Amino acid sequence: MLRFLLLLLLARLQSCNPRPPNHLPEEESEDVRTEALKRLLEVFGIEDPPRSPHHIKQPPQYMVDLYNTVAGADGITKDPDILEGNTVRSFLDKIHSDQMHFLFILSSVAKNERILTAELHLFRLRTKVPQGPMYMRHHFCQVSVYQVLDKNKLESSEGKKLLAAKLVALQGSGWEVFGITQAVRDWMEEDSSNHGLLVTIRGLGGAPVDPTVVRFASGRDHHESKKPMLVLFTDDGRRGAALPVSSLPDLSPQTPELLAEPLAPAVARVRNARSVDQFLPCQRQLLSVDFEEIGWSGWIISPKSYNAYHCKGSCPFPLGENMRPTNHATVQSIINALKLSQGVSSPCCVPDKLFSINLLYFDDDENVVLKQYDDMVAGSCGCH
């Protein structure tokens, strides 16, 4: 797979002007491999590959369902407007208390990420409503979520700030969602201010409610699929991320040491095939990216692989509409055909439409992240 990645990098530089293969020592070949994987991580906005979870861990069903809503099985985005921002992060409660006090560690959120929306997801357990005058008259109670300001003053207004409140039916079960965006923004500005969240349940008149009537799953005693969860919708500002050609090794004939010897036969095969394919028209062809072969399957949940496609073929004169040429490419092909200017090559077969893909993966803290990446799949090819 490393050989494939390097060929992919070489193809960016040699798509229109192939050069003869060169060789380099084994230790420098390893440097090229390391650089190739480093560049691939940069495309995905990751500094280092996250560690695989220490044990078999199931991602929150909410994140799996969100991924399936946003993307197909191959990770390709169904509709770019479905997702708010380009990143969704989920965090599980770290206190694991049976009380309604929750703490979420946000250290994995990058400082450059803009917080768009933050939600507290609590799973309400099915309970039996007791008999009594109050429960006969009122069918709802109020659930309030507070930002903890001082853990030692929770009984007073100085120790907490109201973030959200909603009426909840006394009977029923399932997920309840509360907006807590401002609290998360405060924590991102000053992480030492993160003392967690407090949830209270009161009757409609402010009267206390039997704690057995309305119960939420805690982080300690309940199945992972029902644990309290914080969900962040953010945007990291990355748009159209691509490998900068200027930062890749110069593979010109003047630097023969930069091409690994083990790759030379494969590169030669590519070039031999090019001589055959030069008569084929510009078209889209398969290009599989398999995360298991790269060694990333331990932390990537979905997709396990995707088809990036690539563009291959010639752009001969005259360029027809089926070649999807730009006006510039049409003029260039005419100049090249008439030999009106030296050094002008024929247009190149390149992607003219690109689609985004989505990755669902575990980060270093075993939180689950859904991230959307622009310009990752060649949707169609044309002569440019």
N, C-alpha and C positions, 0 to 999 in steps of 0.2 A: 504493500500500500504506500510505503514511503517513496518507492520508485514512481508510483502513479502521481503522487503529489508533486514531485520534482518535475515530472513531465508536464504536469499542468502549469507549473510556473514557467517552464521553458516555452510552452506553447504561447503564452502571453507575449513573450519577447520575439518569437520566431514565426508567428502566424503568417507573416507576409514575406519575410526575408530569412529563410533558413540558412544556417551556417554549418560548416562541417563539424563533426564531433571532436571533442578534446578530452584530455585525461587529467586526473589529479590524484595525489597520494591518498591512502585510505583514511588517514587522520583528518584530512581536509574534506573528504567525502562525508564523514560523520558530522563535520561542522555544517555542511550544506543541508544534511538531513535535519539537524537541529534547527537550523534557520527556517527550513520549510515548515516544520510543525509550529514554530513560533509565529510565523506569518499567518498560518491558518487559525491559530488561537486569536490573533489580533482581529481577523475578520469577524470572529464570534464575540469580540469584546471581552475576552478572558485573558488575564495575565498568565495564570498557571492552570493546568487541568485540575478541576476539583477532585478530591479524594472520593472513592466509591464509598457508599454507606457501609458501616462496620457490620451490619446485619441486613438480612433481606427486609426491605422496608417498602411499604406501599405508599404511593403518593396520595394526598387528599383527593377524594372523589371530585370535589369541586374543581380542582385544578385539571384533572383528567377530562371532566365534562367541558370545561372552558376551552381546553386544547382542541377537543373534538368539534366544538362549535366554530372555532376560529380557523382550523386547518383540516385538510384531508389526511388520510392515512399516511401519505408521503410527506406531510409537513407543509405542503404548499398552501398559502393563504387563500381561503375561500372568498373573503371580502375584506379589503384593507381598512374599511371603516368600522368593522365590528369591534376591534380592540381599542380601548382608550390608552393612548401612548403606545410604547412598544415593549413594555416589560410589566409582568405581573409576578409579584413575589408573595409567597405564603410563609407564615411563621407560626409555630406551635408554642403554646404557653410553656414557660420555663419554671414557673413556681411549682406546678403540679400539686396544688393545694385543693382540699375539698371545699374551701371557702370561695366566695365570688371575687377573689383578688387575682388578677392575671398580670403576667410580665412577659413581654416579647422583646428579644434582643435583636436590634436592627444593625449590628455592626457590618453585615454583608452588603448593606445598601451603599452604593457609591455616592460620594459627596456631590457629584455632578448630576445625579438623577433628580429630576423635578417631580415632586410628589403631587400627583393629580387627585387621587382619591384613596382614602384609607377606610377599611371596613373591619369591624369586629364581628366574627361569625360565631354564634353560640348555638349549640344543639339542645333543644328543649326535650326533656325526657317525658315519656307518657306517665301521668300520675292519675290518681283517683281523687276527685274533688270531694272533701268531707261534707257532711250535712251540717246545716246551721243557717240562722237567719241572714248573716252577711252574704254567704255564698248563694243563697236563694235569690237575694235582691240584685246582687252585682255579678255580672258574668265576665268582667275584665279586671285586670290589675295593671299597675304601671311599672315598667321595667326601666330603670335609669342607669346610664353608664357615666362614670365620673373619671376624670383624669386625676390621678393621685399626685398631690403637691407635697404633702408631708405625711409620711406613714404613721407618725405619732399623733396626728391630729385628725384622724379620719372621721371622728364623731362631730367635728365642727366644720363650718364653711371654709375656714382657713386651710384645711387639709385637703380639700378636693374641689374640682371645678366640673360643673355639669357639661357633658358633651352631647348627649343624645337621650331622648326618652320616647317611649312608645307604649301604647296600650296593647296588652296581650290577653287573649282569651284564656279563661281559667282551664278550659278543656282543650286538648290538642297536643301535638308534638311536631318536631321538625326544626329546621334551621331558622334562626332569627338573626337579622343583619342590622348593625348599627353604624352610622357614619361617625368616624373619629379623626377626620382629616387634620384638623387643627392641632390636635395633640401630637400626631406623628411629625408634623412640621416643626413643632416646638422641640421634640426630641432630636430631630435631625440637626437643628441649630445648636443644641447643647445636650449632648448625650447623657450628661450627669443628671439632667432633669427627669430622666425616664424612671419613674417609680411605679409604673404600671397603671392598671385600670381597676376600678372598683364597680361592681354591679350590685344594685339594690332592687328589692321588690316590695312594693307598697300597694295597699288598697287604693281605691279611687279617692277616698278622703284623706289619704296619707296614713291610714291605720296599718299596723303591721299585718303581714299575711303569714299564715302557717307555712313554714319553709318546705313542707312536704307537698304543698299544692302546686307550686311552680318551681321546677328544678331544672337546672342546666347541667349538662355533662361537664365534669372537671377534667383537668389534665392528668389526674392521678388514677382514678378508679374506672375509667371507661375506655372502650375500644378506640383505637387510633382514628378510626373513621368519624368519631363523634367528638374529638377533642377540640377545645377552644382554639380559634385560629384568627390571626390577623392577616388580611389580604391588602397588599399595596398595588395600586396601578400607578406606574411611573413612566417617565420618558427620559432616556439617557442622552438624547440629542443626536444619536447616530442615525444618519440617513445616507443610503447609497454607499455603505462601506465597501471598499474594494482594495485590492493589493496595489499600493503605489508602485508603479513601474520603476520610478527613479530610485527607490530604496532596495530594489532587488539586485543581486550580483550582476555585473556586466559580463555577459557571456560572449563577448566579441572574440575574434581569432587572436587578438593581441593579449588575451588573458587566458591561455590554454589551461592553466592550473585550476580553473574554477569549475570544471565539469568532472564529476566522479567517474572513474573508470568502470565501475559496475553498471553504470547507466548507459555507457556508450553503445552496447549492442541494441538496447531498447530504443535509444534515440535514432540509431541507424535504421531500425525497422520502421520507425515513424517516418523518417525521411524517404525511405524506399517506397512506403505506401503513399507518400505525398505525390511521387511521380506518377503513380497510377490514378490517384484521386484528382489530379489537377484538371482532368477532363470532365469530372463530375460537376454539376452545377452546385452553387452555394445552397446548403441545406442543413437542417438541424439533425444531430445524431446523438445517440445515447451517451451519457457520462455518469456512471454510478458512483456515489460517494457512500461508502459503507463504514459506519462509525465503529463497528466491531473490529474491522481490519486495521483501523487507525489505532485502536486500543482505548477507545472512549466509551465503549458500551456499558461500563460499570456505573457511570454517572449520568449518561444520557438515557432518559426514559422513552421518549418518542421524538422523531421517528428513528428507527434503527438504521435506516439508510434512506437516501433520496436520490432522484435523478436530476442532476444539475444541467444536463444536456450541454452540447458544445456545437459550434458552427464550423463546417468544413466544406471545402469545394472551391471551385474557381469562379471568377467574375469576368467572363470573357466579353469582348466587344462583339456585337452591340448588347448593352444591358437591357433586358426586357423588364416589364413590370413585375413579373414573377420573381425577379431578383430583389425587389423592394429597394431599388437604389435611391440614394439621395441625389439631389441635383449636382452636388460637388462630385460624387462618385461618377456620375454620367460624364461630366466634363473631363475628369481625370482619365476615364477609360478612352475617351476620344483622343486626348493628348498622347496617351500611351500607344494607341493603335496607329496614329499617324506619325509617331516618332518626332513630335514637334519640340520636345524638350528632353534632354538627356537626364537620366536618373529618375524619371517618373515611372513608377510601377503601376500595375493594374490595381483596381480597388480590392480591398480585403473583405473576406466573408466573416462577418462578426454579428454578435447578437444585436438586434434592434428593438427588442422588447424583453424586459427582465421582470421576473416575479419574485416575491418575497417568500421565505420559508419561516417556520416556527419550530423552536426547540423547547421541549419540556425536560428539565434536568434538575439534579440535586446539586446545590452549591456546597462549599466546604463545611458549612454548619448543618448540612443535611436538610436545609429548607428546600422547598420545591419552587422552581422558577420557570415561568413561561416567557420566552423572549422571541421577538419577531425581528428578522434580518432582511433588509431590502436587497434587491439586485443579486439574488442567489441562484436563480434558475433562468436559463435562456428560454424565453417564450417563443421567439421566432428569430430567424436569421435574415440578413440582407447584405447587400454590397455597399460598403461605405469607404 
